Every structure is written in C-alpha cells, then in structure tokens.
C-alpha cells in the first residue's frame, strides 16, 4: 500500500489503521533435538536485526553470509546443500544475511540471536525457548516450547487508550490551530476525538483482537467488508484502503473545523491541511502543522516515547511504529521419535513448522509448541517381549497410566528391576481383592480407588502384551 503523507489527523488515525510496513525481512530458525537432550540450532536472519553478541562468529560452530531469499525461493528447512550455497565466514559488507549454527548441551547456551526493542522505551520483544525431557522408562517425552514475546496486558488497555486520546487531542489542537490560525475553530474536531474517536479506537481494538482469535478466519471477502462497514461506518470509515481512509479524514475535518462564521471549511482548505496531492504538498498551512507535530513528537522527546509506549500497550511492540517492517518467520523443530502434538504444521521426518508474519506476534506473543514420544528399547526383557512400544497410541497410553497412579508407576519400576511382571500382577490382584470385598470379607463390587487401580493394572498388562491370568 502507498504510504500516506504525514498530516495532523493522520498521526491520530494511523494508530487505528492497518497500514502496511515497508520492506520485508526473513527470519529462519531450525532446531534439531538429539536423543540425549542436546540440540543443534541453525539460523538465517538479517545482520542488522541480529544482536551484537550473536553476530560474532566466535559464538557459533560454523557461519556464513548470503543475500536475502524470499519464501518462494527458500521454502524448505536447512540442508547441507544450502550451506554449500552461502559464502562461508562472509560478512555484512558483501552479504546482508547471517547464517549460523551451533550445537549445545543446554538451551541456555544458545547465543541470544533475536531481540526487538522499542526505541525510547524499556519495552522489548525477545525469544524464549524451553525443552523438557521426561523419562518414563519405556518412553522418553520431549516437549518443546518457544515464544516470541510481546507486552500487551489486556487489563491495561483502557487506561492506555484514554491517555493516548488525551495526548493526541492536545497535539492535534495545537497543530491544526497553528496551521489554520485564529480565524478557524477546531473545538468540534477535538471534541470528536475525545468522544467518538475514543469509542472508535476501542471498537477497533476489539475488532483487531477478534481477528487475532481467528473469529474472522472463515469469512468471505464480502462478509469481512460488511463487518468493517457495520463496525466503523457510523464513524464515517467504510474500509481500511488508502482512498477510504483519506475520505474519512476529509469527513472529519469538514465536520470538526469551522470558520469565523461557524460554517464548515471549504474543500480546498481541507486538501491544504492534508497535503496529499502534489499541488498542495508544500503549502504554508501543511508545513506549519507538520512543524508543530515534529516539535511535539521529536524523535528523542518525552512525548514521542510516551506515544510509542501507549500504542504498544494497546497493540503490541511491533505496531508501536507504523513503519515497522513486514517480517516473515519460518521456524522448524525436529524432535526424536514421533511428534504427537503441535500447534504448528506437521511435516515429514519428525519435523514441525511454523510460518507466520510479524502481525501474528502482536498483541501477546507467538507461541510454538510440539511434543514427541521416543520409544526406549529393552533387551532380553520379560516386561516387554517385543522390545519397545510400537505406536504413538501405545506410548501415549503408557504415559497416561504412569502419570495417573503413583503406586502403579512405583510398581512398574520394581518390575523393571526384577525383569518380571510379577509386581504388576500382584498389585492387580490386591486391587481386585480390595475392590470386591467389604470389611466383613463378603463379596461387594463397588466403585473405589482400588477398582480404578485394578483396571489400570489390566490396561498396563495388556499394553505390555503379556498374557497373565485374567481377573
């Protein structure tokens, strides 16, 4: 989309517009988890978006440099063939992307290779990842969690919105009055910002987060456009395209600014204020308004930092500057065994993938999760004659049994020590006896913890493919 020219009202309304950023950066990260819990991480990302510590070659096992490649040219995971194509030990002087790899025993030993900081504030987005390995004797469970964080806390949004409206209304009044002079009255425009403008921003927040929760995911283009018109049409905004947005600005200026006779300003004054068309872009009114806004929101000024903080508190760090880049992320994780759960896309060879854009991170971060099960082999085992559990269903059932009953888990460990099913059979028989006899020894089948344990023991014996006497 064409970037709109700066205007006084645009500074306010851009906070509620879906303006696209300029430029695209591609981030690719791949992690391979080994059976012993160690891991190999490979990355490709822009040099100028990489923290200094991670850009140092000494922090990686191998590294190279390459020029930017879009998803269309590079849709697949990292391969040795890809390494053959990069300039090994290259630099940002002749290539704009870093490609690096490191194998570590602990996830904490990875170089911190991603961080996005909001200039002039303490807000930042970082990369968090965690690997949890649980050994269930016959099965190892690997749980991978990774997140690109953001800072939005929903309960803080209303107060931030009120402060944002006050800040922008004061700045707009000062700038528009400077541009038009005392012969015009801007009180209705400022009143609209503090009332309907405030409500419009609130409704936009709800609209945006409904989209983040995929409530609009299956809507047709026509239905989506209708929802926008129904939500924002009452304010005069019928869509988020450039022409629709500019018409909305014109409407608000015509409705909110009056001349000395109380009449709406004429169309030519509106165009001068906006400074969109070429013949109006250098006019005195527009320049005076821009000068006021530039002074008020100087890059290093307190108002500029507060403006970014307030926008970030409502919409996330990545939306706090309407010139944010259109970052794209492609992330892979390969775990030992079979991936049984993931919120990503399941690919071949035990690999899960997440492909998303920067918009998907805000407002509360982007989480990536995957769980894999790896069967542990037993040799010369009387516990599991087949040597190992064979299917994901069997492994999941086994873990569920171990997690649901601490006594059963302890008994299974005893059985492993003895290389015999006898402890499990004894627990089953005792549970059956406890569940079918009352205090006087008479038969009385009744629901109880013992009966549940008896059933779990039967399930475990069946899972281990044994053929003990049935009870």
N, C-alpha and C positions, 0 to 999 in steps of 0.2 A: 504494500500500500504506500502511496505517496505520503511523505512526512508533511504534516501540516505546519504552516508558518506559525511562529510564536505570536500569540495575542493575549491580552489581559484575561479574557474569559477562558481562553484555551487552557491556561495554567490550572484553573479550577476543574474544567470539564474533562481534561485529559486524564484526571485521576479516575474517572468513571468511564473511560473509553477503552476499547480493546485495540489499541494502536499496536501495530507490529513493530518489532525492533529492526535494527539494521545489522546485517551481517549474520553469518551462521558459523558457529564453532562446533566441532565434532569431538565428543569425548567417548573413548572406547576403553573399557576395563575388562579384563578377563582374569578370573581366579580359578586355579586348579587346586583342590584339596586332596592331599595324599592320605593313604590309609592311616599313617601314624599321626595325623593331625597337622603335619607341616603343610605349607602351601606355597604356590608359585603365583605371583601377581604380575600381569603384563598390562601396560597402559599405552595408550596413544592419545595425546591431547596437545593443545596449543602451548608453545613455550611461554607466551606472555600471560597465560592463565595458570601457570604452574608455580607454586611457592618456591622460593629460592632454594630451600634445603632439598627439595625433590628434583630440582633441575641440575643438581650436581651429579656428574657421572659416578663419582666415588660411592654414592649411596645405592647404586644398582649393580647387579651382576653383569648385565650387558645392556647396551643402549645404542640408539641410532637416531637419525633425523629424517623426516620426509615432509613433503608438501601435503597440503590439505586434500583429503579424499572424502567425497560425499558418501552417503549411504548407498547410492546407486552403484558407485564404483567399489565400495568395500562393505558388503552386506553380511559377511561371514565372520566367524571367530578368527583369532590369531593363529597363524600357521608358520612353519619354518619357511615356507615359500614367501610369506610376507616379509620375514626377516631378510631374506635374500634380496628383496627389492629396496630396502632402506639403505641410507648411507650410514654405515657403522661409525659410531663416535662423531657423527656430524654435529653441527651447532646451529643455533638460531640465525646465524648470519647467512647460511645458504639453504636452510630448510626451516619452515615455520612450525613444524610439529615435532614433539619429542616422542620417541618410542623407547620404552624401557621395561626391564624385567628383573624380578628379584625373588629368590626362594628363601623363606624364613621358617623358623620353628614356631614362632608366636606371632599372632596377628599384630601385636603392638610394635613389632619390629619393621613393619612396612613404613617407608617414607610417607609423610603426610603430603600427598600429591594433589589434593583438591581443597580449596577454600575460596569462598566468595564473600568479600567484606563490603558493607555498605558505607561508602565514603562519608566521613564526618560523624560517624556514629560508632557505637560499640556492637552493632548488630553484625552477625556473620552466619553464613551457611557453611557447614563442614560435612565431612564424610565420616560416618560411624559404621563400624562393622564388627560382628561378633560371630565366633564359631563355638558351638557347644557340642562336644562329643561325649556320648553316654554309652558305656559298655554294659550290655545285658548278657554277657557270656556267649550266647549263641548269635547275637545280633549287635552290631555297632550302629548307633543312631547319630547321624551328622545333621545338625541344624545350623544353617547359615542365615544370618540377618545382616542386612546392610541398609543404610539410610542416608539420603542427602537431606539435611535438616533445613527447616525454615522456622520462623519465630512467632507465627501468629498464635495467639491465645484468644479464643472466641469471646471470653468474658471481658476482654479489654477493648473490643472493637467499638462499642457505643461511645465511650468517653473519647477515644481517639478520633472518631468521626466528628464529634462536637468541636473538639479543639481544632481539627483540620478546617472545618467550615468557618470558624471564627478567624483563623489565621488568613485564609484565602479571601474572606469577605473584606477584612480590613485592607489587605493588599490591593484587592480589586478596586475598592472605593478610591483609594489613594491614586492608583494608576489611571483609572478612567477619568477621574476628575482632573488630573493633570493633563490628560490628552485633550479633553473637551473644553476645559476652562469653566469658570463660574456661571457661564450662560446656560449650562445644562444641569439638570437634576438627576442624580443616579440612585436616589434613595430606593425606588421600587426594585431596581436590579439587586441591590444589596439585601433588601427585604426578602426577595425571592430566594436568594442563595441561602439565607438563614432559615427559611421555612420549607418551601417546596424543594429547593436544592438539597437540603439536608435529608428530606424524605426520599428523594430520588437516589441519593447516594446509598441510603440504607437499602432500598429495593434492589439497587444494582449489586450490592454485596450479597444479598440473598440469592439473586439470580446467578451470580458467579459461582457461589458455593453449591447451588443445586446442580450446576453443570459439573463441578468437580466430583460430586457424588453420583455422577452418571444418570441423573434423573432425566436428562435430555438426550441420552445416548441414542435411543432408537427413533427420535423424532425425524420426520422428513424435513427437507429444507423449507418447504412451505409452512409446516407446522411450527418450526423454530422461528421463522419470521413473524408468524402470527403471535407467538408468545412475546416476542420483543415489542411488537406494536401494542399488545394489550397491557404490557407492564409499563412501558415508557411513553406510549403515545399521549397519555394525558398530560405529560410534561412538554410535549412537542417534539420528542425524539422518536422517530419511526424506525431507526436502524443505526448500525454502527459503521456503515460505509462512509467514506470521506464526504461525498456530496450531502448525505443525510445529516451528518454531523455539522457541516457548515450551515445548512439551512436552520438547524436548531440554534446555532449561535446567533444567526441573524434574527430569529424569532425572539430570543431572549433580550437582545439589545433593543429591538424595536419596542418590546413590551416594557422594558425596565428603565429606559432613559427618556427623559422629557426635556423639551426646550423651555425657554423662559415663559412661553405662553401655555405650557402644560401639554403641548402636542408631542406625539412620538417623533423621534428624529427621522430625517429622510434617509432614503436608501443609500445615497452617496456617502453620507457621514458614516453609516454602518460599514460600508466597504472600506472607507479610510481607516476605521478603527481596526478592522480585521487585517488589512494589508495583505490580502491573499493574491488578488490579481496584480499583474505586473505594473499597471499604471498607478496603483495605489501603494505599492510596497515601500516607497521612500517618502511618503507624505509626513508632514510635521506631527499630526495627531498620533500616528502609529509610532513614530520614533520616540515621542515623549512618554508614551505608555510603556514602551519597551525599556526605556531608560529607568523608569521608576521600578519596574519589576526586577531589572538586573541589579539595581542597587539594593532592593529589599531582599532579594534571594541570591546575593553574591555567593559564588561557589564556596567560599570559606566562611561565610557568615553564619550566625546562630539560627536565623530564620530558615536558611536553606537546609541546614542539618535537621532542624525540627520538622520541616516539611517532609523530608525523607523518612524520618522516624515515624511520623503519623501515618504516612501512606503504607510503610512496611508493616506497621502494627495491624493494619486492616487487610492488606492484600498480599503481604509477604515481601521478603527482601528483594526478590527478582522483579517485582513490579514497582518498587520504590523509585525507579528511574525509568521514564517511558522510553528511554533509548537503550534499554537492555538488549543484549544480543539474543538471537534465536538459537540458543544452544540445543544440540541434539545429543542424546546419550544412548549408547548401545553397550550393554553390560551382560557378561556371561559368567556363569558359575558352573564348574564341573565338580561333582562330589563322588566319593567312592560308592559303589553299589548302584542302587536304583532310586531315583527321585520319586517319592510317593506323594509329596505335597509341594506346591509352589504357587505364588501369585503372579508368576511370570509365564512365559511360553515354554512348554517342554519340547526340547529338541532331542536329537539322537545322542548316543554315547553318554548318557547321564548328564546332559547339559540343560540348564535353564537359561532363558534370555529375557531381558527387559529392554525394550526400545521405547523411548519417550522423549518428549521435548521439555524445555525449561518451564513452560506453563504448567506442566503436570507436577512440578515440585511444590509450588505455592498452592495453598497457604500454609500447610502444616508439615511439609516434607514429603519425600517419596520413599516408601519402604519396599525392600526386596527381600523375599523370604523363600527358602527352599529347605526341604527335609529329605534326606536319603537314608536308606537302610542297606547295610552291608552284612551279608551272612558270614559268620565265623565258622570255619571248618573244624570238625573234631575227628581225630584219627582213632581207629580201633575203639569206637565208642559204643557202649551198651545203652547210653542215653539216647543217642540219635544215630541209629544204624546207617541212615542214608548219608551221614557225614555233615550235612548242613540243611537248614531250611531252604526251600527251593523258590518259593514265590513271595512277592510283596505281601499278599494277603496272609500267608503263614507268618511272616515276620511281624506284621502289624498285630496279628492276634497274639503272638507270643509276648510282645512288648506290653500289650494291654493287660494280659494276665499277670505279668510281673509287677506292673505299676499298681494294679488294683488290690493286691494282697501281700503285705509284707511277710506274713508267715509262709505263704506259698513260695515267695522269692527265696527266703532263707532255706526252705526245704529243698528247692531246686539246686541251690548252691551245695548243699550237703550231698545231693545225688551226684553232682559233678565230681565231688571229691571221692566218692565211693565208686564212681563209674557204674552206678546201679540205679534202677528205677524204684528200688525198694522204699526209700524215704517218701517218695511221692505217693506210692501205693498205700503206705501206712497212714499218711496224712488223709488220703481219700477215705480209707476205711474208718478211721477215727471220726472224721467229719460226718460220715454216713450214720455211724452209731449215735453220735451226739444229736443228729437231726431227727432221728426216728425213735428215740426213747425218751419218755418223760422221767421225772425224778424218781418214780417208783419202778422204773425199768420196763413199763408197758410200752407197746408199740404205739407211736403217735407222730405221724408225719405232720410237720408244721414248718412254715417259713421261718428261717432263722439265719444268722451269720454262718452257722455250721453247714446248713444246707447249701448256701451260696458257695462256700469253700469246697464242698463236695463236688458241686457242678464244675467249678473252676479246675479242680484236680482232674476230673474226667476230660475236660477240654484239653488240658495240657498233655495228658497221656495220649489222647487221640492225635494231637498235633505232633508229638514225638514219634508217631507211627508205631507205637507199641501195641501189644495185644494181651494186656493183663486180664485177669478175671473180671468180668463186669459186676458192678454193684449198682 
